[in-house]
Amino acid sequence: MNDDPRQQRLRQLGHDVKTQLLVVSLGLEALQGLRDDPEEFAQVCQEIRRDGVEPMKELIDAILKTAHAAPGTLPE
């Protein structure tokens, strides 16, 4: 296995993105049953954004920074 810290970090970030995608997917499935309850629908949308989309944005930013770091290094 490659001991390059950058590659290890990218693997971990990839796993973390999959986890966040699961959060978003489950939230979207929950929305299907809430079409007739606008307040609950809005609440779940807010939770999807807060617990799934926003963390994923941060992960993608971290992936880009890590991918652009010199081999063998991690970004600050």
N, C-alpha and C positions, 0 to 999 in steps of 0.2 A: 504494500500500500504506500502511496505517496505521502511523505511527511511534510510536504509544503503547507505551511499554515494558511496560505491564501486558498489553496484547493480545499483544505479541510473546512474553512469558513464558508466557501461557496457551497459545499455539500450540505452543511448545516442550514444555511439560508434557504437552499432548495427545499429541504424538508419542512422548514418553517412556512414557506409559501404554500406548500400543499396543505398544511394544517389550516392556514387562513382561508384557503379556497374551500375547505370543508365547512368552515364557519359560515361563509357566504352562501354556499350551496344549501346548507340546512336552513338558514334563514329564509332563503328564497322559497324553499319548499313550505316553510311555515306560513309564508305570506299567502300561498294559494288558498288556505282555509280561512283567511281573514278578509276576504273581499267585501263582506257585508258589514264589517266593523271598522269604520274609518279611523277611529282613535287607536285601536289595537294595531291596525295596519301601519299607521304612522309610527307607533312605538317600536314595532319590529323593524321597520325601515331604519330608524335611528340606531337601533342596536346593531343591525348589520353594518351600517356605516362605521359606528364606533368600534365594534369588536372584530370586524372582518376587513373592511375596506381600508380604514386608516392605518391599522398595523401593516397591512399588505403594502401600502405606499411606502412606509418606512423600510420594510424588507427589500423592496425593489430598489430603493435608494442605496441601501447597504450593499446589495448585489452589484450595482453599477460601480460604486466606489471600490469594492473589493476586486471586481474584474479589471479595473483600470490601475490597480496597485501593481507595483513591480513584483515579479515572481519572487516568492519566498518572503514577502512582506505583507503586512496588513495595514489598511488605512487607519489614520488617527481617529 
